[in-house]
Amino acid sequence: MVLIVVLAIGVFCYFLWRHRAMDLTRNCRWRQVKSEGHWRCIACGAVEPGQIAPRMCRNPQRARS
């Protein structure tokens, strides 16, 4: 019984990690434009302000449903 609980917790943790790791879409390639203070996606042209690289695609044409 304990083994089943441990396996269930392990599977839950795996799915949680996988969800966080897969936020970045495959085609997004973020490049920082320091002179302008934002990030630009080379693949789709989306722009995101900030100092930290975005983890999700911001292109409205590729929005998740």
N, C-alpha and C positions, 0 to 999 in steps of 0.2 A: 504494500500500500504506500509506503514511504517513497519507494522508487517511482511510482506513478506520479506522485505529487512533485518530486524533484524533476522528472521529465517534463511535466506540464509547465513548471516555472521556467525551465530551460527553453522550451519552445516559445513561451511568451516573451522572454528576454531576447531571443533571436529575432522574432518578428518586430519587436520594438527597435532593435538595432538596425534591422534591414530597412524599416520605414524611414528612420533618420538618415541613413546612408544613401538612400535612393531618392532623396529630395532633389538633388541636382540632376537635371535632365541630361541625357546623353550628349546632345548636340550643343549644349551651352558651353561656351568658352569665354569666361569673364576675364577681361584685361583692365587693369587699373589705369586711369588717366589722372595722374597725380596733379598735373597743372590745372585741371578743371575740377578736381575733387569728386570724381564719380567713377563708376565701373561701367564698361560697355561690353555687351555680348558680341563676340565676333560672328557668331552664327546667325543671329536674328536681329541684331541692332538695338536690343533693349538697353536702356540706361537706368542705373540704380545709384543713388547718392550714398555716400558713406565711406568709412575707412576699412570695413570688413567685407570680404568677398561674399556676394549673394550665394545662397544655396538653392534657390528655386528660379526657374525661368520666369521672367517678367513680361514676356511677349504676350499681348492680349490675344493674338491669333492661336496661341498654343495653350490657352488657359485650361486648367483641369475642370472636368465637370463633376 
